[in-house]
């Protein structure tokens, strides 16, 4: 039994489904490394990872395509050789890059949440002073 889709529906799945799926895979991978402490933190980090993967993923794919276009041509030819649509081969090459684009968001948001938890009870001015001190420390270390 095959699923019938319209051309517009199939295009929407390809445009929006792949980045969201790539973000979810990125999130699943980093769950293994930096586990969230609360359900709220997990939700925030999941949403941020999917958003970054959706936004930065296609940009990374475009950058890789401009740097290595033969990779995408080869992937399309392999898909056609096996009787699939050429776009599917390109999708197989693009999906890992979209996943990789979302990974830094998980770690950044997790680190930011933990940094802010350490400063719980401080007002905004004290948090800004702590941030400025952290930036100074990093600059001096370089």
C-alpha positions, -999 to +999 in steps of 0.1 A: +000+000+000+015+033-010+008+067+004-006+091-022+006+127-019+001+158-040+030+176-055+026+205-031+023+181-001+054+162-011+073+195-015+062+207+019+074+175+035+108+178+018+111+215+027+100+214+063+101+177+073+138+171+067+151+200+088+128+192+117+138+155+114+175+165+113+171+186+144+154+158+162+182+134+153+208+160+164+190+163+197+188+125+202+226+123+195+235+149+221+211+134+247+238+108+250+265+134+259+248+162+278+216+150+295+192+178+306+185+181+343+148+190+340+119+184+316+117+221+310+154+223+301+150+194+278+121+210+260+139+243+256+170+227+243+150+204+219+132+234+205+164+255+201+182+226+184+154+220+159+152+257+152+190+261+146+190+229+125+161+243+105+177+277+099+215+269+098+212+234+082+202+246+048+228+273+049+255+247+058+242+225+029+245+255+005+280+262+017+290+225+013+274+225-021+293+255-033+326+240-019+320+204-031+293+203-058+304+169-072+293+152-039+257+162-046+259+153-083+273+119-074+246+113-048+218+122-073+233+098-099+235+070-073+199+075-064+189+075-100+210+044-106+189+025-080+156+037-094+149+064-069+143+101-075+175+121-079+164+144-051+165+115-027+202+111-032+207+148-026+186+145+006+208+117+018+239+139+015+222+170+029+206+154+060+238+148+080+249+183+074+216+196+087+220+174+118+255+187+124+242+223+122+219+217+151+244+201+175+260+233+188+226+247+199+221+218+223+254+224+240+252+262+240+217+263+255+227+236+280+257+256+290+238+288+292+211+272+314+237+259+338+256+292+339+223+310+347+214+284+374+247+292+392+236+329+393+201+322+406+189+350+429+211+377+413+196+407+396+203+416+359+231+440+367+250+413+387+245+387+359+259+413+333+289+419+356+295+382+358+293+379+321+317+408+316+341+392+340+339+359+322+346+376+289+376+394+304+389+361+318+386+344+284+404+374+266+432+373+292+436+336+287+441+341+250 
